[in-house]
Amino acid sequence: MEKIVEQALLYDFYGELLTDHQKQVYEDVVFNDLSLSEVAEDRGISRQGVHDMIKRCNRILQDYEEKLGLVEKFVKTQEKVQEIHRLTQEYRKTEDKELVFKIEEISAQISRL
Amino acid sequence: MEKIVEQALLYDFYGELLTDHQKQVYEDVVFNDLSLSEVAEDRGISRQGVHDMIKRCNRILQDYEEKLGLVEKFVKTQEKVQEIHRLTQEYRKTEDKELVFKIEEISAQISRL
């Protein structure tokens, strides 16, 4: 997975467990593309402080994922849903009823994730 | 939702964020149905200590859910998957192709959860 997508997913799932201050700095640097120096000036902390905070936030988010694995589960669910979508599209064209049985199987797989 | 089911789901999602000690006591009382006194004796703590720990663990798990809402999301996903399952079963009987379009809609709903 691309690093920025992975960071966005991790933040999406676990961001609420960071402090407000951490969230603001993290969003500015990672999602709003501000430079470390800009953020440092805005927040009245050192450039190194911003750098350390981002590193620390990444570690915190990664630790939650290692314990809970919810991003991985989410990605797998999305893949299965995409598969169902693909099968329904194919059904539109072919009306092959075997496809519906495949859909059934995949929905069972989702419920076991 | 039944309280024990809710506790089980909360524990399933966020249990790894408790300490090992908290996990052991929580499992003994909530899932293994041991009495507070039994667990207190096993662990060498007071009965009140066990009681407080369970209360505190419930609070911690509930706080994570309030911040992250992953149990709620999981329950909704499961409901949608059940709906897909029901529709595929109905399709088996009727071969009504409209049902497949409904399935498509529901899978799109899952991916937006």
gemmi code that builds the backbone of each chain (N, CA, C; Angstrom):
import gemmi

chains = {
    "A": [
        ("MET", (0.849, -1.202, 0.000), (0.000, 0.000, 0.000), (0.889, 1.258, 0.000)),
        ("GLU", (0.455, 2.262, -0.719), (1.219, 3.513, -0.745), (1.291, 4.119, 0.660)),
        ("LYS", (2.426, 4.727, 0.991), (2.623, 5.203, 2.367), (1.564, 6.231, 2.788)),
        ("ILE", (1.233, 7.150, 1.879), (0.269, 8.196, 2.258), (-1.141, 7.604, 2.450)),
        ("VAL", (-1.470, 6.590, 1.654), (-2.771, 5.922, 1.814), (-2.796, 5.188, 3.149)),
        ("GLU", (-1.705, 4.519, 3.450), (-1.614, 3.781, 4.710), (-1.727, 4.750, 5.896)),
        ("GLN", (-1.001, 5.863, 5.813), (-1.079, 6.860, 6.891), (-2.501, 7.390, 7.045)),
        ("ALA", (-3.157, 7.627, 5.911), (-4.524, 8.163, 5.959), (-5.480, 7.159, 6.603)),
        ("LEU", (-5.319, 5.883, 6.262), (-6.183, 4.855, 6.851), (-5.923, 4.717, 8.348)),
        ("LEU", (-4.637, 4.684, 8.703), (-4.302, 4.573, 10.128), (-4.885, 5.751, 10.896)),
        ("TYR", (-4.758, 6.929, 10.325), (-5.269, 8.134, 10.990), (-6.794, 8.106, 11.060)),
        ("ASP", (-7.395, 7.619, 9.999), (-8.846, 7.513, 9.931), (-9.372, 6.601, 11.041)),
        ("PHE", (-8.681, 5.496, 11.275), (-9.150, 4.541, 12.270), (-8.793, 4.933, 13.696)),
        ("TYR", (-7.564, 5.419, 13.882), (-7.071, 5.600, 15.252), (-6.774, 7.044, 15.612)),
        ("GLY", (-6.967, 7.962, 14.684), (-6.620, 9.365, 14.928), (-7.272, 9.945, 16.179)),
        ("GLU", (-8.504, 9.497, 16.459), (-9.213, 10.032, 17.628), (-8.517, 9.684, 18.942)),
        ("LEU", (-7.561, 8.776, 18.888), (-6.839, 8.413, 20.116), (-5.610, 9.291, 20.336)),
        ("LEU", (-5.337, 10.184, 19.394), (-4.262, 11.168, 19.604), (-4.833, 12.373, 20.349)),
        ("THR", (-3.955, 13.188, 20.921), (-4.436, 14.422, 21.556), (-4.801, 15.435, 20.463)),
        ("ASP", (-5.563, 16.472, 20.842), (-5.944, 17.492, 19.859), (-4.709, 18.145, 19.234)),
        ("HIS", (-3.722, 18.431, 20.089), (-2.490, 19.062, 19.616), (-1.786, 18.159, 18.594)),
        ("GLN", (-1.654, 16.886, 18.933), (-1.031, 15.934, 18.001), (-1.808, 15.874, 16.685)),
        ("LYS", (-3.133, 15.832, 16.798), (-3.961, 15.757, 15.583), (-3.735, 16.947, 14.664)),
        ("GLN", (-3.716, 18.144, 15.285), (-3.547, 19.355, 14.466), (-2.210, 19.347, 13.720)),
        ("VAL", (-1.145, 19.044, 14.457), (0.183, 19.033, 13.837), (0.263, 17.946, 12.760)),
        ("TYR", (-0.259, 16.782, 13.092), (-0.214, 15.663, 12.144), (-0.963, 16.000, 10.855)),
        ("GLU", (-2.160, 16.559, 11.012), (-2.948, 16.911, 9.818), (-2.236, 17.970, 8.968)),
        ("ASP", (-1.687, 18.972, 9.643), (-0.989, 20.023, 8.898), (0.146, 19.459, 8.049)),
        ("VAL", (0.948, 18.603, 8.649), (2.126, 18.103, 7.942), (1.756, 17.016, 6.940)),
        ("VAL", (0.965, 16.038, 7.379), (0.752, 14.849, 6.551), (-0.330, 15.072, 5.490)),
        ("PHE", (-1.405, 15.774, 5.874), (-2.509, 15.908, 4.912), (-2.586, 17.282, 4.259)),
        ("ASN", (-2.174, 18.323, 4.990), (-2.257, 19.661, 4.391), (-0.947, 20.099, 3.751)),
        ("ASP", (0.049, 19.201, 3.819), (1.307, 19.428, 3.111), (2.043, 20.699, 3.513)),
        ("LEU", (1.848, 21.134, 4.754), (2.657, 22.272, 5.220), (4.060, 21.770, 5.544)),
        ("SER", (5.049, 22.652, 5.425), (6.425, 22.246, 5.741), (6.601, 22.203, 7.256)),
        ("LEU", (7.591, 21.460, 7.710), (7.878, 21.387, 9.144), (8.110, 22.782, 9.722)),
        ("SER", (8.821, 23.605, 8.968), (9.121, 24.957, 9.461), (7.856, 25.808, 9.606)),
        ("GLU", (6.973, 25.706, 8.621), (5.709, 26.454, 8.709), (4.913, 26.056, 9.950)),
        ("VAL", (4.792, 24.739, 10.141), (4.018, 24.249, 11.278), (4.689, 24.646, 12.593)),
        ("ALA", (6.018, 24.550, 12.609), (6.768, 24.929, 13.806), (6.455, 26.378, 14.176)),
        ("GLU", (6.464, 27.240, 13.183), (6.195, 28.662, 13.434), (4.751, 28.869, 13.922)),
        ("ASP", (3.805, 28.257, 13.195), (2.380, 28.363, 13.569), (2.135, 27.956, 15.016)),
        ("ARG", (2.785, 26.881, 15.432), (2.464, 26.282, 16.739), (3.423, 26.730, 17.839)),
        ("GLY", (4.399, 27.540, 17.447), (5.372, 28.010, 18.447), (6.209, 26.897, 19.058)),
        ("ILE", (6.541, 25.893, 18.223), (7.482, 24.870, 18.686), (8.635, 24.768, 17.696)),
        ("SER", (9.673, 24.018, 18.043), (10.833, 23.938, 17.143), (10.530, 23.003, 15.968)),
        ("ARG", (11.298, 23.182, 14.899), (11.159, 22.326, 13.715), (11.411, 20.870, 14.112)),
        ("GLN", (12.418, 20.678, 14.940), (12.735, 19.327, 15.428), (11.569, 18.751, 16.240)),
        ("GLY", (10.930, 19.645, 17.017), (9.771, 19.219, 17.811), (8.641, 18.689, 16.931)),
        ("VAL", (8.417, 19.401, 15.820), (7.374, 18.953, 14.878), (7.768, 17.602, 14.292)),
        ("HIS", (9.002, 17.522, 13.858), (9.509, 16.273, 13.279), (9.338, 15.107, 14.248)),
        ("ASP", (9.721, 15.314, 15.504), (9.603, 14.251, 16.511), (8.143, 13.870, 16.756)),
        ("MET", (7.274, 14.896, 16.752), (5.868, 14.606, 17.028), (5.245, 13.744, 15.923)),
        ("ILE", (5.599, 14.047, 14.664), (5.070, 13.244, 13.541), (5.545, 11.797, 13.666)),
        ("LYS", (6.830, 11.677, 13.989), (7.402, 10.338, 14.131), (6.692, 9.580, 15.255)),
        ("ARG", (6.477, 10.288, 16.354), (5.827, 9.672, 17.500), (4.362, 9.292, 17.178)),
        ("CYS", (3.674, 10.186, 16.469), (2.281, 9.891, 16.088), (2.226, 8.658, 15.184)),
        ("ASN", (3.143, 8.589, 14.218), (3.166, 7.413, 13.338), (3.365, 6.138, 14.144)),
        ("ARG", (4.244, 6.216, 15.135), (4.515, 5.062, 16.003), (3.249, 4.676, 16.787)),
        ("ILE", (2.557, 5.684, 17.341), (1.339, 5.417, 18.125), (0.278, 4.747, 17.243)),
        ("LEU", (0.056, 5.323, 16.060), (-0.969, 4.778, 15.158), (-0.612, 3.349, 14.748)),
        ("GLN", (0.682, 3.149, 14.455), (1.166, 1.824, 14.055), (1.004, 0.812, 15.200)),
        ("ASP", (1.256, 1.265, 16.419), (1.097, 0.379, 17.584), (-0.355, -0.062, 17.752)),
        ("TYR", (-1.273, 0.876, 17.571), (-2.686, 0.497, 17.663), (-3.022, -0.531, 16.585)),
        ("GLU", (-2.518, -0.311, 15.389), (-2.801, -1.254, 14.305), (-2.213, -2.630, 14.617)),
        ("GLU", (-1.005, -2.646, 15.196), (-0.415, -3.944, 15.532), (-1.258, -4.689, 16.564)),
        ("LYS", (-1.848, -3.935, 17.485), (-2.685, -4.571, 18.504), (-4.066, -4.941, 17.970)),
        ("LEU", (-4.676, -4.059, 17.180), (-6.082, -4.254, 16.808), (-6.301, -4.726, 15.359)),
        ("GLY", (-5.362, -4.401, 14.473), (-5.449, -4.887, 13.087), (-6.695, -4.478, 12.319)),
        ("LEU", (-7.256, -3.305, 12.648), (-8.548, -2.944, 12.046), (-8.418, -2.383, 10.638)),
        ("VAL", (-7.274, -1.771, 10.347), (-7.068, -1.275, 8.981), (-6.953, -2.470, 8.032)),
        ("GLU", (-6.207, -3.461, 8.448), (-6.047, -4.661, 7.621), (-7.410, -5.312, 7.347)),
        ("LYS", (-8.221, -5.422, 8.403), (-9.547, -6.012, 8.265), (-10.429, -5.175, 7.322)),
        ("PHE", (-10.317, -3.860, 7.486), (-11.088, -2.950, 6.638), (-10.707, -3.117, 5.167)),
        ("VAL", (-9.391, -3.170, 4.905), (-8.915, -3.305, 3.524), (-9.426, -4.616, 2.918)),
        ("LYS", (-9.377, -5.683, 3.710), (-9.864, -6.973, 3.216), (-11.364, -6.931, 2.920)),
        ("THR", (-12.122, -6.281, 3.808), (-13.563, -6.157, 3.579), (-13.827, -5.401, 2.282)),
        ("GLN", (-13.094, -4.307, 2.088), (-13.281, -3.513, 0.871), (-12.972, -4.331, -0.378)),
        ("GLU", (-11.944, -5.175, -0.288), (-11.605, -6.014, -1.441), (-12.756, -6.972, -1.773)),
        ("LYS", (-13.336, -7.552, -0.719), (-14.462, -8.482, -0.922), (-15.667, -7.750, -1.505)),
        ("VAL", (-15.915, -6.560, -0.999), (-17.053, -5.776, -1.506), (-16.838, -5.435, -2.983)),
        ("GLN", (-15.609, -5.109, -3.327), (-15.286, -4.837, -4.735), (-15.552, -6.068, -5.592)),
        ("GLU", (-15.257, -7.240, -5.020), (-15.463, -8.492, -5.731), (-16.972, -8.711, -5.967)),
        ("ILE", (-17.769, -8.428, -4.943), (-19.225, -8.542, -5.105), (-19.701, -7.577, -6.194)),
        ("HIS", (-19.169, -6.376, -6.149), (-19.536, -5.372, -7.146), (-19.208, -5.870, -8.561)),
        ("ARG", (-18.009, -6.423, -8.696), (-17.573, -6.926, -9.998), (-18.507, -8.046, -10.478)),
        ("LEU", (-18.874, -8.926, -9.539), (-19.750, -10.044, -9.897), (-21.161, -9.585, -10.288)),
        ("THR", (-21.672, -8.578, -9.582), (-23.018, -8.095, -9.948), (-22.973, -7.434, -11.334)),
        ("GLN", (-21.866, -6.738, -11.616), (-21.722, -6.126, -12.944), (-21.707, -7.200, -14.033)),
        ("GLU", (-20.976, -8.274, -13.730), (-20.880, -9.370, -14.689), (-22.260, -10.024, -14.873)),
        ("TYR", (-22.979, -10.131, -13.768), (-24.324, -10.724, -13.831), (-25.239, -9.897, -14.739)),
        ("ARG", (-25.118, -8.589, -14.626), (-25.902, -7.701, -15.507), (-25.740, -8.089, -16.960)),
        ("LYS", (-24.503, -8.426, -17.324), (-24.217, -8.761, -18.725), (-24.639, -10.182, -19.077)),
        ("THR", (-24.343, -11.124, -18.186), (-24.477, -12.541, -18.564), (-25.728, -13.220, -18.006)),
        ("GLU", (-26.283, -12.666, -16.903), (-27.370, -13.339, -16.177), (-27.034, -14.788, -15.822)),
        ("ASP", (-25.764, -15.025, -15.597), (-25.292, -16.357, -15.204), (-25.543, -16.544, -13.703)),
        ("LYS", (-26.456, -17.458, -13.355), (-26.841, -17.525, -11.945), (-25.765, -18.105, -11.031)),
        ("GLU", (-24.776, -18.773, -11.607), (-23.646, -19.228, -10.785), (-22.983, -18.051, -10.063)),
        ("LEU", (-23.020, -16.901, -10.710), (-22.397, -15.710, -10.135), (-23.031, -15.357, -8.794)),
        ("VAL", (-24.331, -15.581, -8.671), (-25.024, -15.242, -7.429), (-24.550, -16.161, -6.292)),
        ("PHE", (-24.258, -17.407, -6.644), (-23.755, -18.318, -5.612), (-22.351, -17.910, -5.157)),
        ("LYS", (-21.583, -17.390, -6.111), (-20.263, -16.853, -5.726), (-20.421, -15.658, -4.787)),
        ("ILE", (-21.398, -14.807, -5.090), (-21.656, -13.643, -4.239), (-21.995, -14.102, -2.824)),
        ("GLU", (-22.815, -15.127, -2.746), (-23.195, -15.673, -1.446), (-21.952, -16.091, -0.653)),
        ("GLU", (-21.048, -16.761, -1.352), (-19.817, -17.236, -0.710), (-18.988, -16.060, -0.186)),
        ("ILE", (-18.875, -15.041, -1.018), (-18.057, -13.893, -0.624), (-18.677, -13.151, 0.552)),
        ("SER", (-20.011, -13.051, 0.568), (-20.628, -12.363, 1.710), (-20.394, -13.161, 2.997)),
        ("ALA", (-20.370, -14.490, 2.874), (-20.042, -15.307, 4.051), (-18.609, -15.054, 4.493)),
        ("GLN", (-17.705, -14.891, 3.516), (-16.303, -14.591, 3.862), (-16.194, -13.253, 4.605)),
        ("ILE", (-16.964, -12.266, 4.158), (-16.926, -10.966, 4.846), (-17.358, -11.133, 6.294)),
        ("SER", (-18.420, -11.900, 6.518), (-18.925, -11.992, 7.893), (-17.949, -12.738, 8.803)),
        ("ARG", (-16.995, -13.464, 8.215), (-15.998, -14.157, 9.037), (-14.723, -13.337, 9.238)),
        ("LEU", (-14.607, -12.202, 8.575), (-13.358, -11.404, 8.676), (-13.150, -10.854, 10.094)),
    ],
    "B": [
        ("MET", (-28.894, -4.137, 22.086), (-28.048, -5.334, 22.110), (-27.945, -5.863, 23.553)),
        ("GLU", (-27.931, -7.183, 23.669), (-27.788, -7.770, 25.008), (-26.453, -7.335, 25.617)),
        ("LYS", (-26.460, -7.130, 26.937), (-25.260, -6.590, 27.579), (-24.037, -7.493, 27.395)),
        ("ILE", (-24.242, -8.810, 27.525), (-23.088, -9.713, 27.424), (-22.538, -9.748, 25.991)),
        ("VAL", (-23.433, -9.636, 25.008), (-22.995, -9.595, 23.606), (-22.204, -8.312, 23.365)),
        ("GLU", (-22.736, -7.217, 23.908), (-22.054, -5.930, 23.738), (-20.669, -5.977, 24.391)),
        ("GLN", (-20.610, -6.527, 25.608), (-19.316, -6.629, 26.289), (-18.338, -7.492, 25.492)),
        ("ALA", (-18.865, -8.591, 24.924), (-18.006, -9.486, 24.154), (-17.461, -8.789, 22.911)),
        ("LEU", (-18.314, -8.007, 22.252), (-17.866, -7.293, 21.054), (-16.840, -6.219, 21.409)),
        ("LEU", (-17.133, -5.483, 22.477), (-16.199, -4.434, 22.895), (-14.843, -5.056, 23.242)),
        ("TYR", (-14.894, -6.178, 23.932), (-13.656, -6.848, 24.334), (-12.926, -7.393, 23.107)),
        ("ASP", (-13.711, -7.922, 22.170), (-13.154, -8.461, 20.946), (-12.398, -7.384, 20.168)),
        ("PHE", (-12.959, -6.201, 20.123), (-12.339, -5.130, 19.345), (-11.195, -4.438, 20.092)),
        ("TYR", (-11.412, -4.171, 21.372), (-10.460, -3.307, 22.074), (-9.720, -4.002, 23.215)),
        ("GLY", (-10.018, -5.278, 23.459), (-9.407, -6.004, 24.583), (-7.888, -5.939, 24.583)),
        ("GLU", (-7.295, -5.952, 23.394), (-5.826, -5.932, 23.322), (-5.233, -4.637, 23.867)),
        ("LEU", (-6.067, -3.654, 24.102), (-5.548, -2.393, 24.645), (-5.565, -2.395, 26.182)),
        ("LEU", (-6.093, -3.452, 26.783), (-6.012, -3.596, 28.247), (-4.672, -4.249, 28.609)),
        ("THR", (-4.279, -4.144, 29.871), (-3.059, -4.841, 30.308), (-3.372, -6.332, 30.435)),
        ("ASP", (-2.314, -7.161, 30.480), (-2.525, -8.613, 30.622), (-3.315, -8.923, 31.888)),
        ("HIS", (-2.966, -8.245, 32.970), (-3.651, -8.462, 34.238), (-5.139, -8.132, 34.114)),
        ("GLN", (-5.430, -6.984, 33.546), (-6.836, -6.599, 33.343), (-7.563, -7.637, 32.483)),
        ("LYS", (-6.895, -8.084, 31.424), (-7.520, -9.058, 30.520), (-7.873, -10.344, 31.253)),
        ("GLN", (-6.925, -10.830, 32.075), (-7.174, -12.094, 32.778), (-8.372, -11.980, 33.719)),
        ("VAL", (-8.388, -10.906, 34.519), (-9.485, -10.718, 35.474), (-10.808, -10.541, 34.726)),
        ("TYR", (-10.779, -9.747, 33.678), (-11.999, -9.480, 32.918), (-12.558, -10.769, 32.316)),
        ("GLU", (-11.682, -11.546, 31.711), (-12.139, -12.810, 31.097), (-12.718, -13.761, 32.144)),
        ("ASP", (-12.027, -13.858, 33.287), (-12.516, -14.757, 34.341), (-13.933, -14.387, 34.790)),
        ("VAL", (-14.142, -13.101, 35.010), (-15.441, -12.682, 35.550), (-16.518, -12.648, 34.468)),
        ("VAL", (-16.186, -12.018, 33.334), (-17.233, -11.746, 32.346), (-17.503, -12.958, 31.447)),
        ("PHE", (-16.437, -13.660, 31.051), (-16.656, -14.747, 30.093), (-16.591, -16.139, 30.726)),
        ("ASN", (-15.779, -16.286, 31.782), (-15.692, -17.620, 32.398), (-16.618, -17.772, 33.595)),
        ("ASP", (-17.367, -16.699, 33.878), (-18.404, -16.766, 34.903), (-17.906, -17.128, 36.293)),
        ("LEU", (-16.663, -16.808, 36.584), (-16.191, -17.019, 37.961), (-16.760, -15.902, 38.847)),
        ("SER", (-16.944, -16.207, 40.134), (-17.465, -15.177, 41.035), (-16.344, -14.201, 41.389)),
        ("LEU", (-16.745, -12.995, 41.833), (-15.748, -11.994, 42.233), (-14.830, -12.566, 43.311)),
        ("SER", (-15.429, -13.305, 44.251), (-14.634, -13.858, 45.359), (-13.618, -14.882, 44.863)),
        ("GLU", (-14.039, -15.731, 43.945), (-13.101, -16.723, 43.394), (-11.916, -16.034, 42.717)),
        ("VAL", (-12.243, -15.052, 41.868), (-11.172, -14.355, 41.142), (-10.274, -13.612, 42.118)),
        ("ALA", (-10.888, -12.991, 43.129), (-10.106, -12.269, 44.142), (-9.101, -13.212, 44.794)),
        ("GLU", (-9.561, -14.410, 45.157), (-8.663, -15.370, 45.805), (-7.548, -15.803, 44.850)),
        ("ASP", (-7.947, -16.191, 43.622), (-6.956, -16.615, 42.609), (-5.856, -15.588, 42.410)),
        ("ARG", (-6.253, -14.314, 42.348), (-5.298, -13.262, 41.965), (-4.669, -12.564, 43.165)),
        ("GLY", (-5.093, -12.957, 44.351), (-4.544, -12.318, 45.552), (-4.878, -10.845, 45.665)),
        ("ILE", (-6.099, -10.484, 45.229), (-6.554, -9.104, 45.443), (-7.906, -9.148, 46.160)),
        ("SER", (-8.392, -7.980, 46.596), (-9.669, -7.983, 47.327), (-10.847, -8.134, 46.357)),
        ("ARG", (-11.974, -8.575, 46.910), (-13.183, -8.707, 46.115), (-13.570, -7.336, 45.526)),
        ("GLN", (-13.425, -6.304, 46.360), (-13.718, -4.942, 45.904), (-12.768, -4.545, 44.774)),
        ("GLY", (-11.516, -4.982, 44.899), (-10.522, -4.694, 43.862), (-10.931, -5.284, 42.520)),
        ("VAL", (-11.433, -6.519, 42.547), (-11.894, -7.161, 41.311), (-13.080, -6.384, 40.740)),
        ("HIS", (-14.014, -6.068, 41.618), (-15.205, -5.323, 41.201), (-14.821, -4.000, 40.529)),
        ("ASP", (-13.908, -3.276, 41.167), (-13.479, -1.984, 40.605), (-12.780, -2.165, 39.265)),
        ("MET", (-11.991, -3.235, 39.170), (-11.248, -3.450, 37.928), (-12.197, -3.733, 36.756)),
        ("ILE", (-13.229, -4.521, 37.013), (-14.207, -4.824, 35.957), (-14.903, -3.538, 35.502)),
        ("LYS", (-15.275, -2.741, 36.499), (-15.951, -1.484, 36.205), (-15.031, -0.572, 35.369)),
        ("ARG", (-13.760, -0.534, 35.788), (-12.804, 0.309, 35.091), (-12.567, -0.202, 33.664)),
        ("CYS", (-12.467, -1.518, 33.506), (-12.266, -2.095, 32.162), (-13.459, -1.771, 31.262)),
        ("ASN", (-14.669, -1.909, 31.808), (-15.856, -1.576, 31.003), (-15.804, -0.130, 30.547)),
        ("ARG", (-15.374, 0.743, 31.452), (-15.255, 2.169, 31.137), (-14.222, 2.395, 30.024)),
        ("ILE", (-13.074, 1.725, 30.147), (-12.005, 1.879, 29.144), (-12.498, 1.418, 27.772)),
        ("LEU", (-13.108, 0.234, 27.734), (-13.597, -0.316, 26.456), (-14.653, 0.603, 25.847)),
        ("GLN", (-15.546, 1.092, 26.719), (-16.607, 1.996, 26.275), (-16.022, 3.311, 25.736)),
        ("ASP", (-14.984, 3.808, 26.403), (-14.334, 5.045, 25.936), (-13.729, 4.864, 24.541)),
        ("TYR", (-13.077, 3.717, 24.321), (-12.520, 3.471, 22.987), (-13.643, 3.443, 21.953)),
        ("GLU", (-14.753, 2.795, 22.311), (-15.875, 2.727, 21.363), (-16.434, 4.117, 21.082)),
        ("GLU", (-16.506, 4.946, 22.135), (-17.027, 6.307, 21.904), (-16.120, 7.081, 20.957)),
        ("LYS", (-14.813, 6.844, 21.057), (-13.879, 7.561, 20.178), (-13.844, 6.955, 18.776)),
        ("LEU", (-13.853, 5.632, 18.680), (-13.599, 4.990, 17.383), (-14.849, 4.396, 16.715)),
        ("GLY", (-15.847, 4.020, 17.513), (-17.114, 3.522, 16.954), (-17.003, 2.282, 16.067)),
        ("LEU", (-16.021, 1.426, 16.337), (-15.780, 0.305, 15.429), (-16.737, -0.859, 15.643)),
        ("VAL", (-17.237, -1.006, 16.871), (-18.223, -2.062, 17.111), (-19.511, -1.723, 16.364)),
        ("GLU", (-19.906, -0.471, 16.467), (-21.123, -0.045, 15.762), (-21.000, -0.289, 14.256)),
        ("LYS", (-19.839, 0.067, 13.711), (-19.585, -0.126, 12.289), (-19.609, -1.620, 11.927)),
        ("PHE", (-18.997, -2.413, 12.797), (-18.969, -3.859, 12.576), (-20.386, -4.435, 12.560)),
        ("VAL", (-21.201, -4.026, 13.539), (-22.572, -4.546, 13.629), (-23.360, -4.173, 12.373)),
        ("LYS", (-23.190, -2.932, 11.916), (-23.887, -2.501, 10.692), (-23.441, -3.314, 9.479)),
        ("THR", (-22.123, -3.564, 9.384), (-21.614, -4.366, 8.265), (-22.230, -5.756, 8.289)),
        ("GLN", (-22.258, -6.348, 9.491), (-22.822, -7.691, 9.623), (-24.307, -7.711, 9.197)),
        ("GLU", (-25.025, -6.665, 9.557), (-26.436, -6.602, 9.159), (-26.584, -6.577, 7.629)),
        ("LYS", (-25.715, -5.794, 6.993), (-25.759, -5.700, 5.521), (-25.393, -7.046, 4.892)),
        ("VAL", (-24.397, -7.709, 5.465), (-23.965, -9.001, 4.930), (-25.108, -10.017, 5.071)),
        ("GLN", (-25.802, -9.952, 6.203), (-26.963, -10.828, 6.398), (-28.029, -10.557, 5.348)),
        ("GLU", (-28.177, -9.287, 5.014), (-29.165, -8.899, 4.006), (-28.778, -9.483, 2.642)),
        ("ILE", (-27.491, -9.417, 2.317), (-27.024, -10.013, 1.059), (-27.285, -11.519, 1.084)),
        ("HIS", (-26.994, -12.132, 2.216), (-27.218, -13.568, 2.348), (-28.705, -13.905, 2.108)),
        ("ARG", (-29.581, -13.132, 2.735), (-31.016, -13.350, 2.592), (-31.439, -13.210, 1.119)),
        ("LEU", (-30.872, -12.197, 0.459), (-31.231, -11.965, -0.948), (-30.723, -13.090, -1.857)),
        ("THR", (-29.526, -13.606, -1.576), (-29.032, -14.704, -2.422), (-29.888, -15.954, -2.215)),
        ("GLN", (-30.319, -16.167, -0.964), (-31.201, -17.305, -0.688), (-32.513, -17.172, -1.468)),
        ("GLU", (-33.040, -15.939, -1.465), (-34.296, -15.688, -2.178), (-34.094, -15.887, -3.681)),
        ("TYR", (-32.935, -15.463, -4.153), (-32.632, -15.633, -5.580), (-32.622, -17.106, -5.970)),
        ("ARG", (-32.039, -17.930, -5.084), (-32.036, -19.380, -5.320), (-33.435, -19.890, -5.634)),
        ("LYS", (-34.428, -19.345, -4.903), (-35.798, -19.817, -5.081), (-36.470, -19.194, -6.292)),
        ("THR", (-36.269, -17.889, -6.485), (-37.083, -17.159, -7.466), (-36.358, -16.857, -8.785)),
        ("GLU", (-35.011, -16.820, -8.724), (-34.219, -16.362, -9.873), (-34.669, -14.997, -10.403)),
        ("ASP", (-35.146, -14.196, -9.479), (-35.579, -12.841, -9.832), (-34.342, -11.936, -9.919)),
        ("LYS", (-34.034, -11.468, -11.117), (-32.768, -10.738, -11.268), (-32.746, -9.368, -10.605)),
        ("GLU", (-33.909, -8.841, -10.306), (-33.938, -7.586, -9.540), (-33.173, -7.715, -8.225)),
        ("LEU", (-33.206, -8.920, -7.677), (-32.532, -9.165, -6.396), (-31.033, -8.898, -6.495)),
        ("VAL", (-30.469, -9.208, -7.646), (-29.025, -8.996, -7.824), (-28.700, -7.502, -7.808)),
        ("PHE", (-29.602, -6.713, -8.338), (-29.360, -5.260, -8.316), (-29.459, -4.726, -6.885)),
        ("LYS", (-30.357, -5.330, -6.102), (-30.416, -4.940, -4.693), (-29.117, -5.302, -3.978)),
        ("ILE", (-28.586, -6.476, -4.319), (-27.311, -6.908, -3.719), (-26.219, -5.894, -4.034)),
        ("GLU", (-26.215, -5.464, -5.288), (-25.219, -4.482, -5.715), (-25.304, -3.208, -4.850)),
        ("GLU", (-26.534, -2.784, -4.619), (-26.765, -1.573, -3.827), (-26.236, -1.753, -2.396)),
        ("ILE", (-26.535, -2.923, -1.834), (-26.118, -3.167, -0.450), (-24.600, -3.252, -0.339)),
        ("SER", (-23.949, -3.854, -1.337), (-22.488, -3.926, -1.262), (-21.882, -2.526, -1.350)),
        ("ALA", (-22.532, -1.656, -2.117), (-22.061, -0.260, -2.166), (-22.249, 0.407, -0.798)),
        ("GLN", (-23.373, 0.078, -0.138), (-23.598, 0.644, 1.205), (-22.508, 0.176, 2.180)),
        ("ILE", (-22.119, -1.096, 2.075), (-21.063, -1.600, 2.967), (-19.779, -0.802, 2.748)),
        ("SER", (-19.435, -0.572, 1.495), (-18.154, 0.090, 1.248), (-18.160, 1.548, 1.715)),
        ("ARG", (-19.364, 2.090, 1.964), (-19.420, 3.474, 2.484), (-19.489, 3.535, 4.006)),
        ("LEU", (-19.615, 2.392, 4.663), (-19.761, 2.395, 6.137), (-18.488, 2.902, 6.822)),
    ],
}
model = gemmi.Model(1)
for chain_id, residues in chains.items():
    chain = gemmi.Chain(chain_id)
    for i, (resn, *xyz) in enumerate(residues, 1):
        res = gemmi.Residue()
        res.name, res.seqid = resn, gemmi.SeqId(i, " ")
        for name, pos in zip(("N", "CA", "C"), xyz):
            atom = gemmi.Atom()
            atom.name, atom.element = name, gemmi.Element(name[0])
            atom.pos, atom.b_iso = gemmi.Position(*pos), 0.0
            res.add_atom(atom)
        chain.add_residue(res)
    model.add_chain(chain)
structure = gemmi.Structure()
structure.add_model(model)
structure.setup_entities()
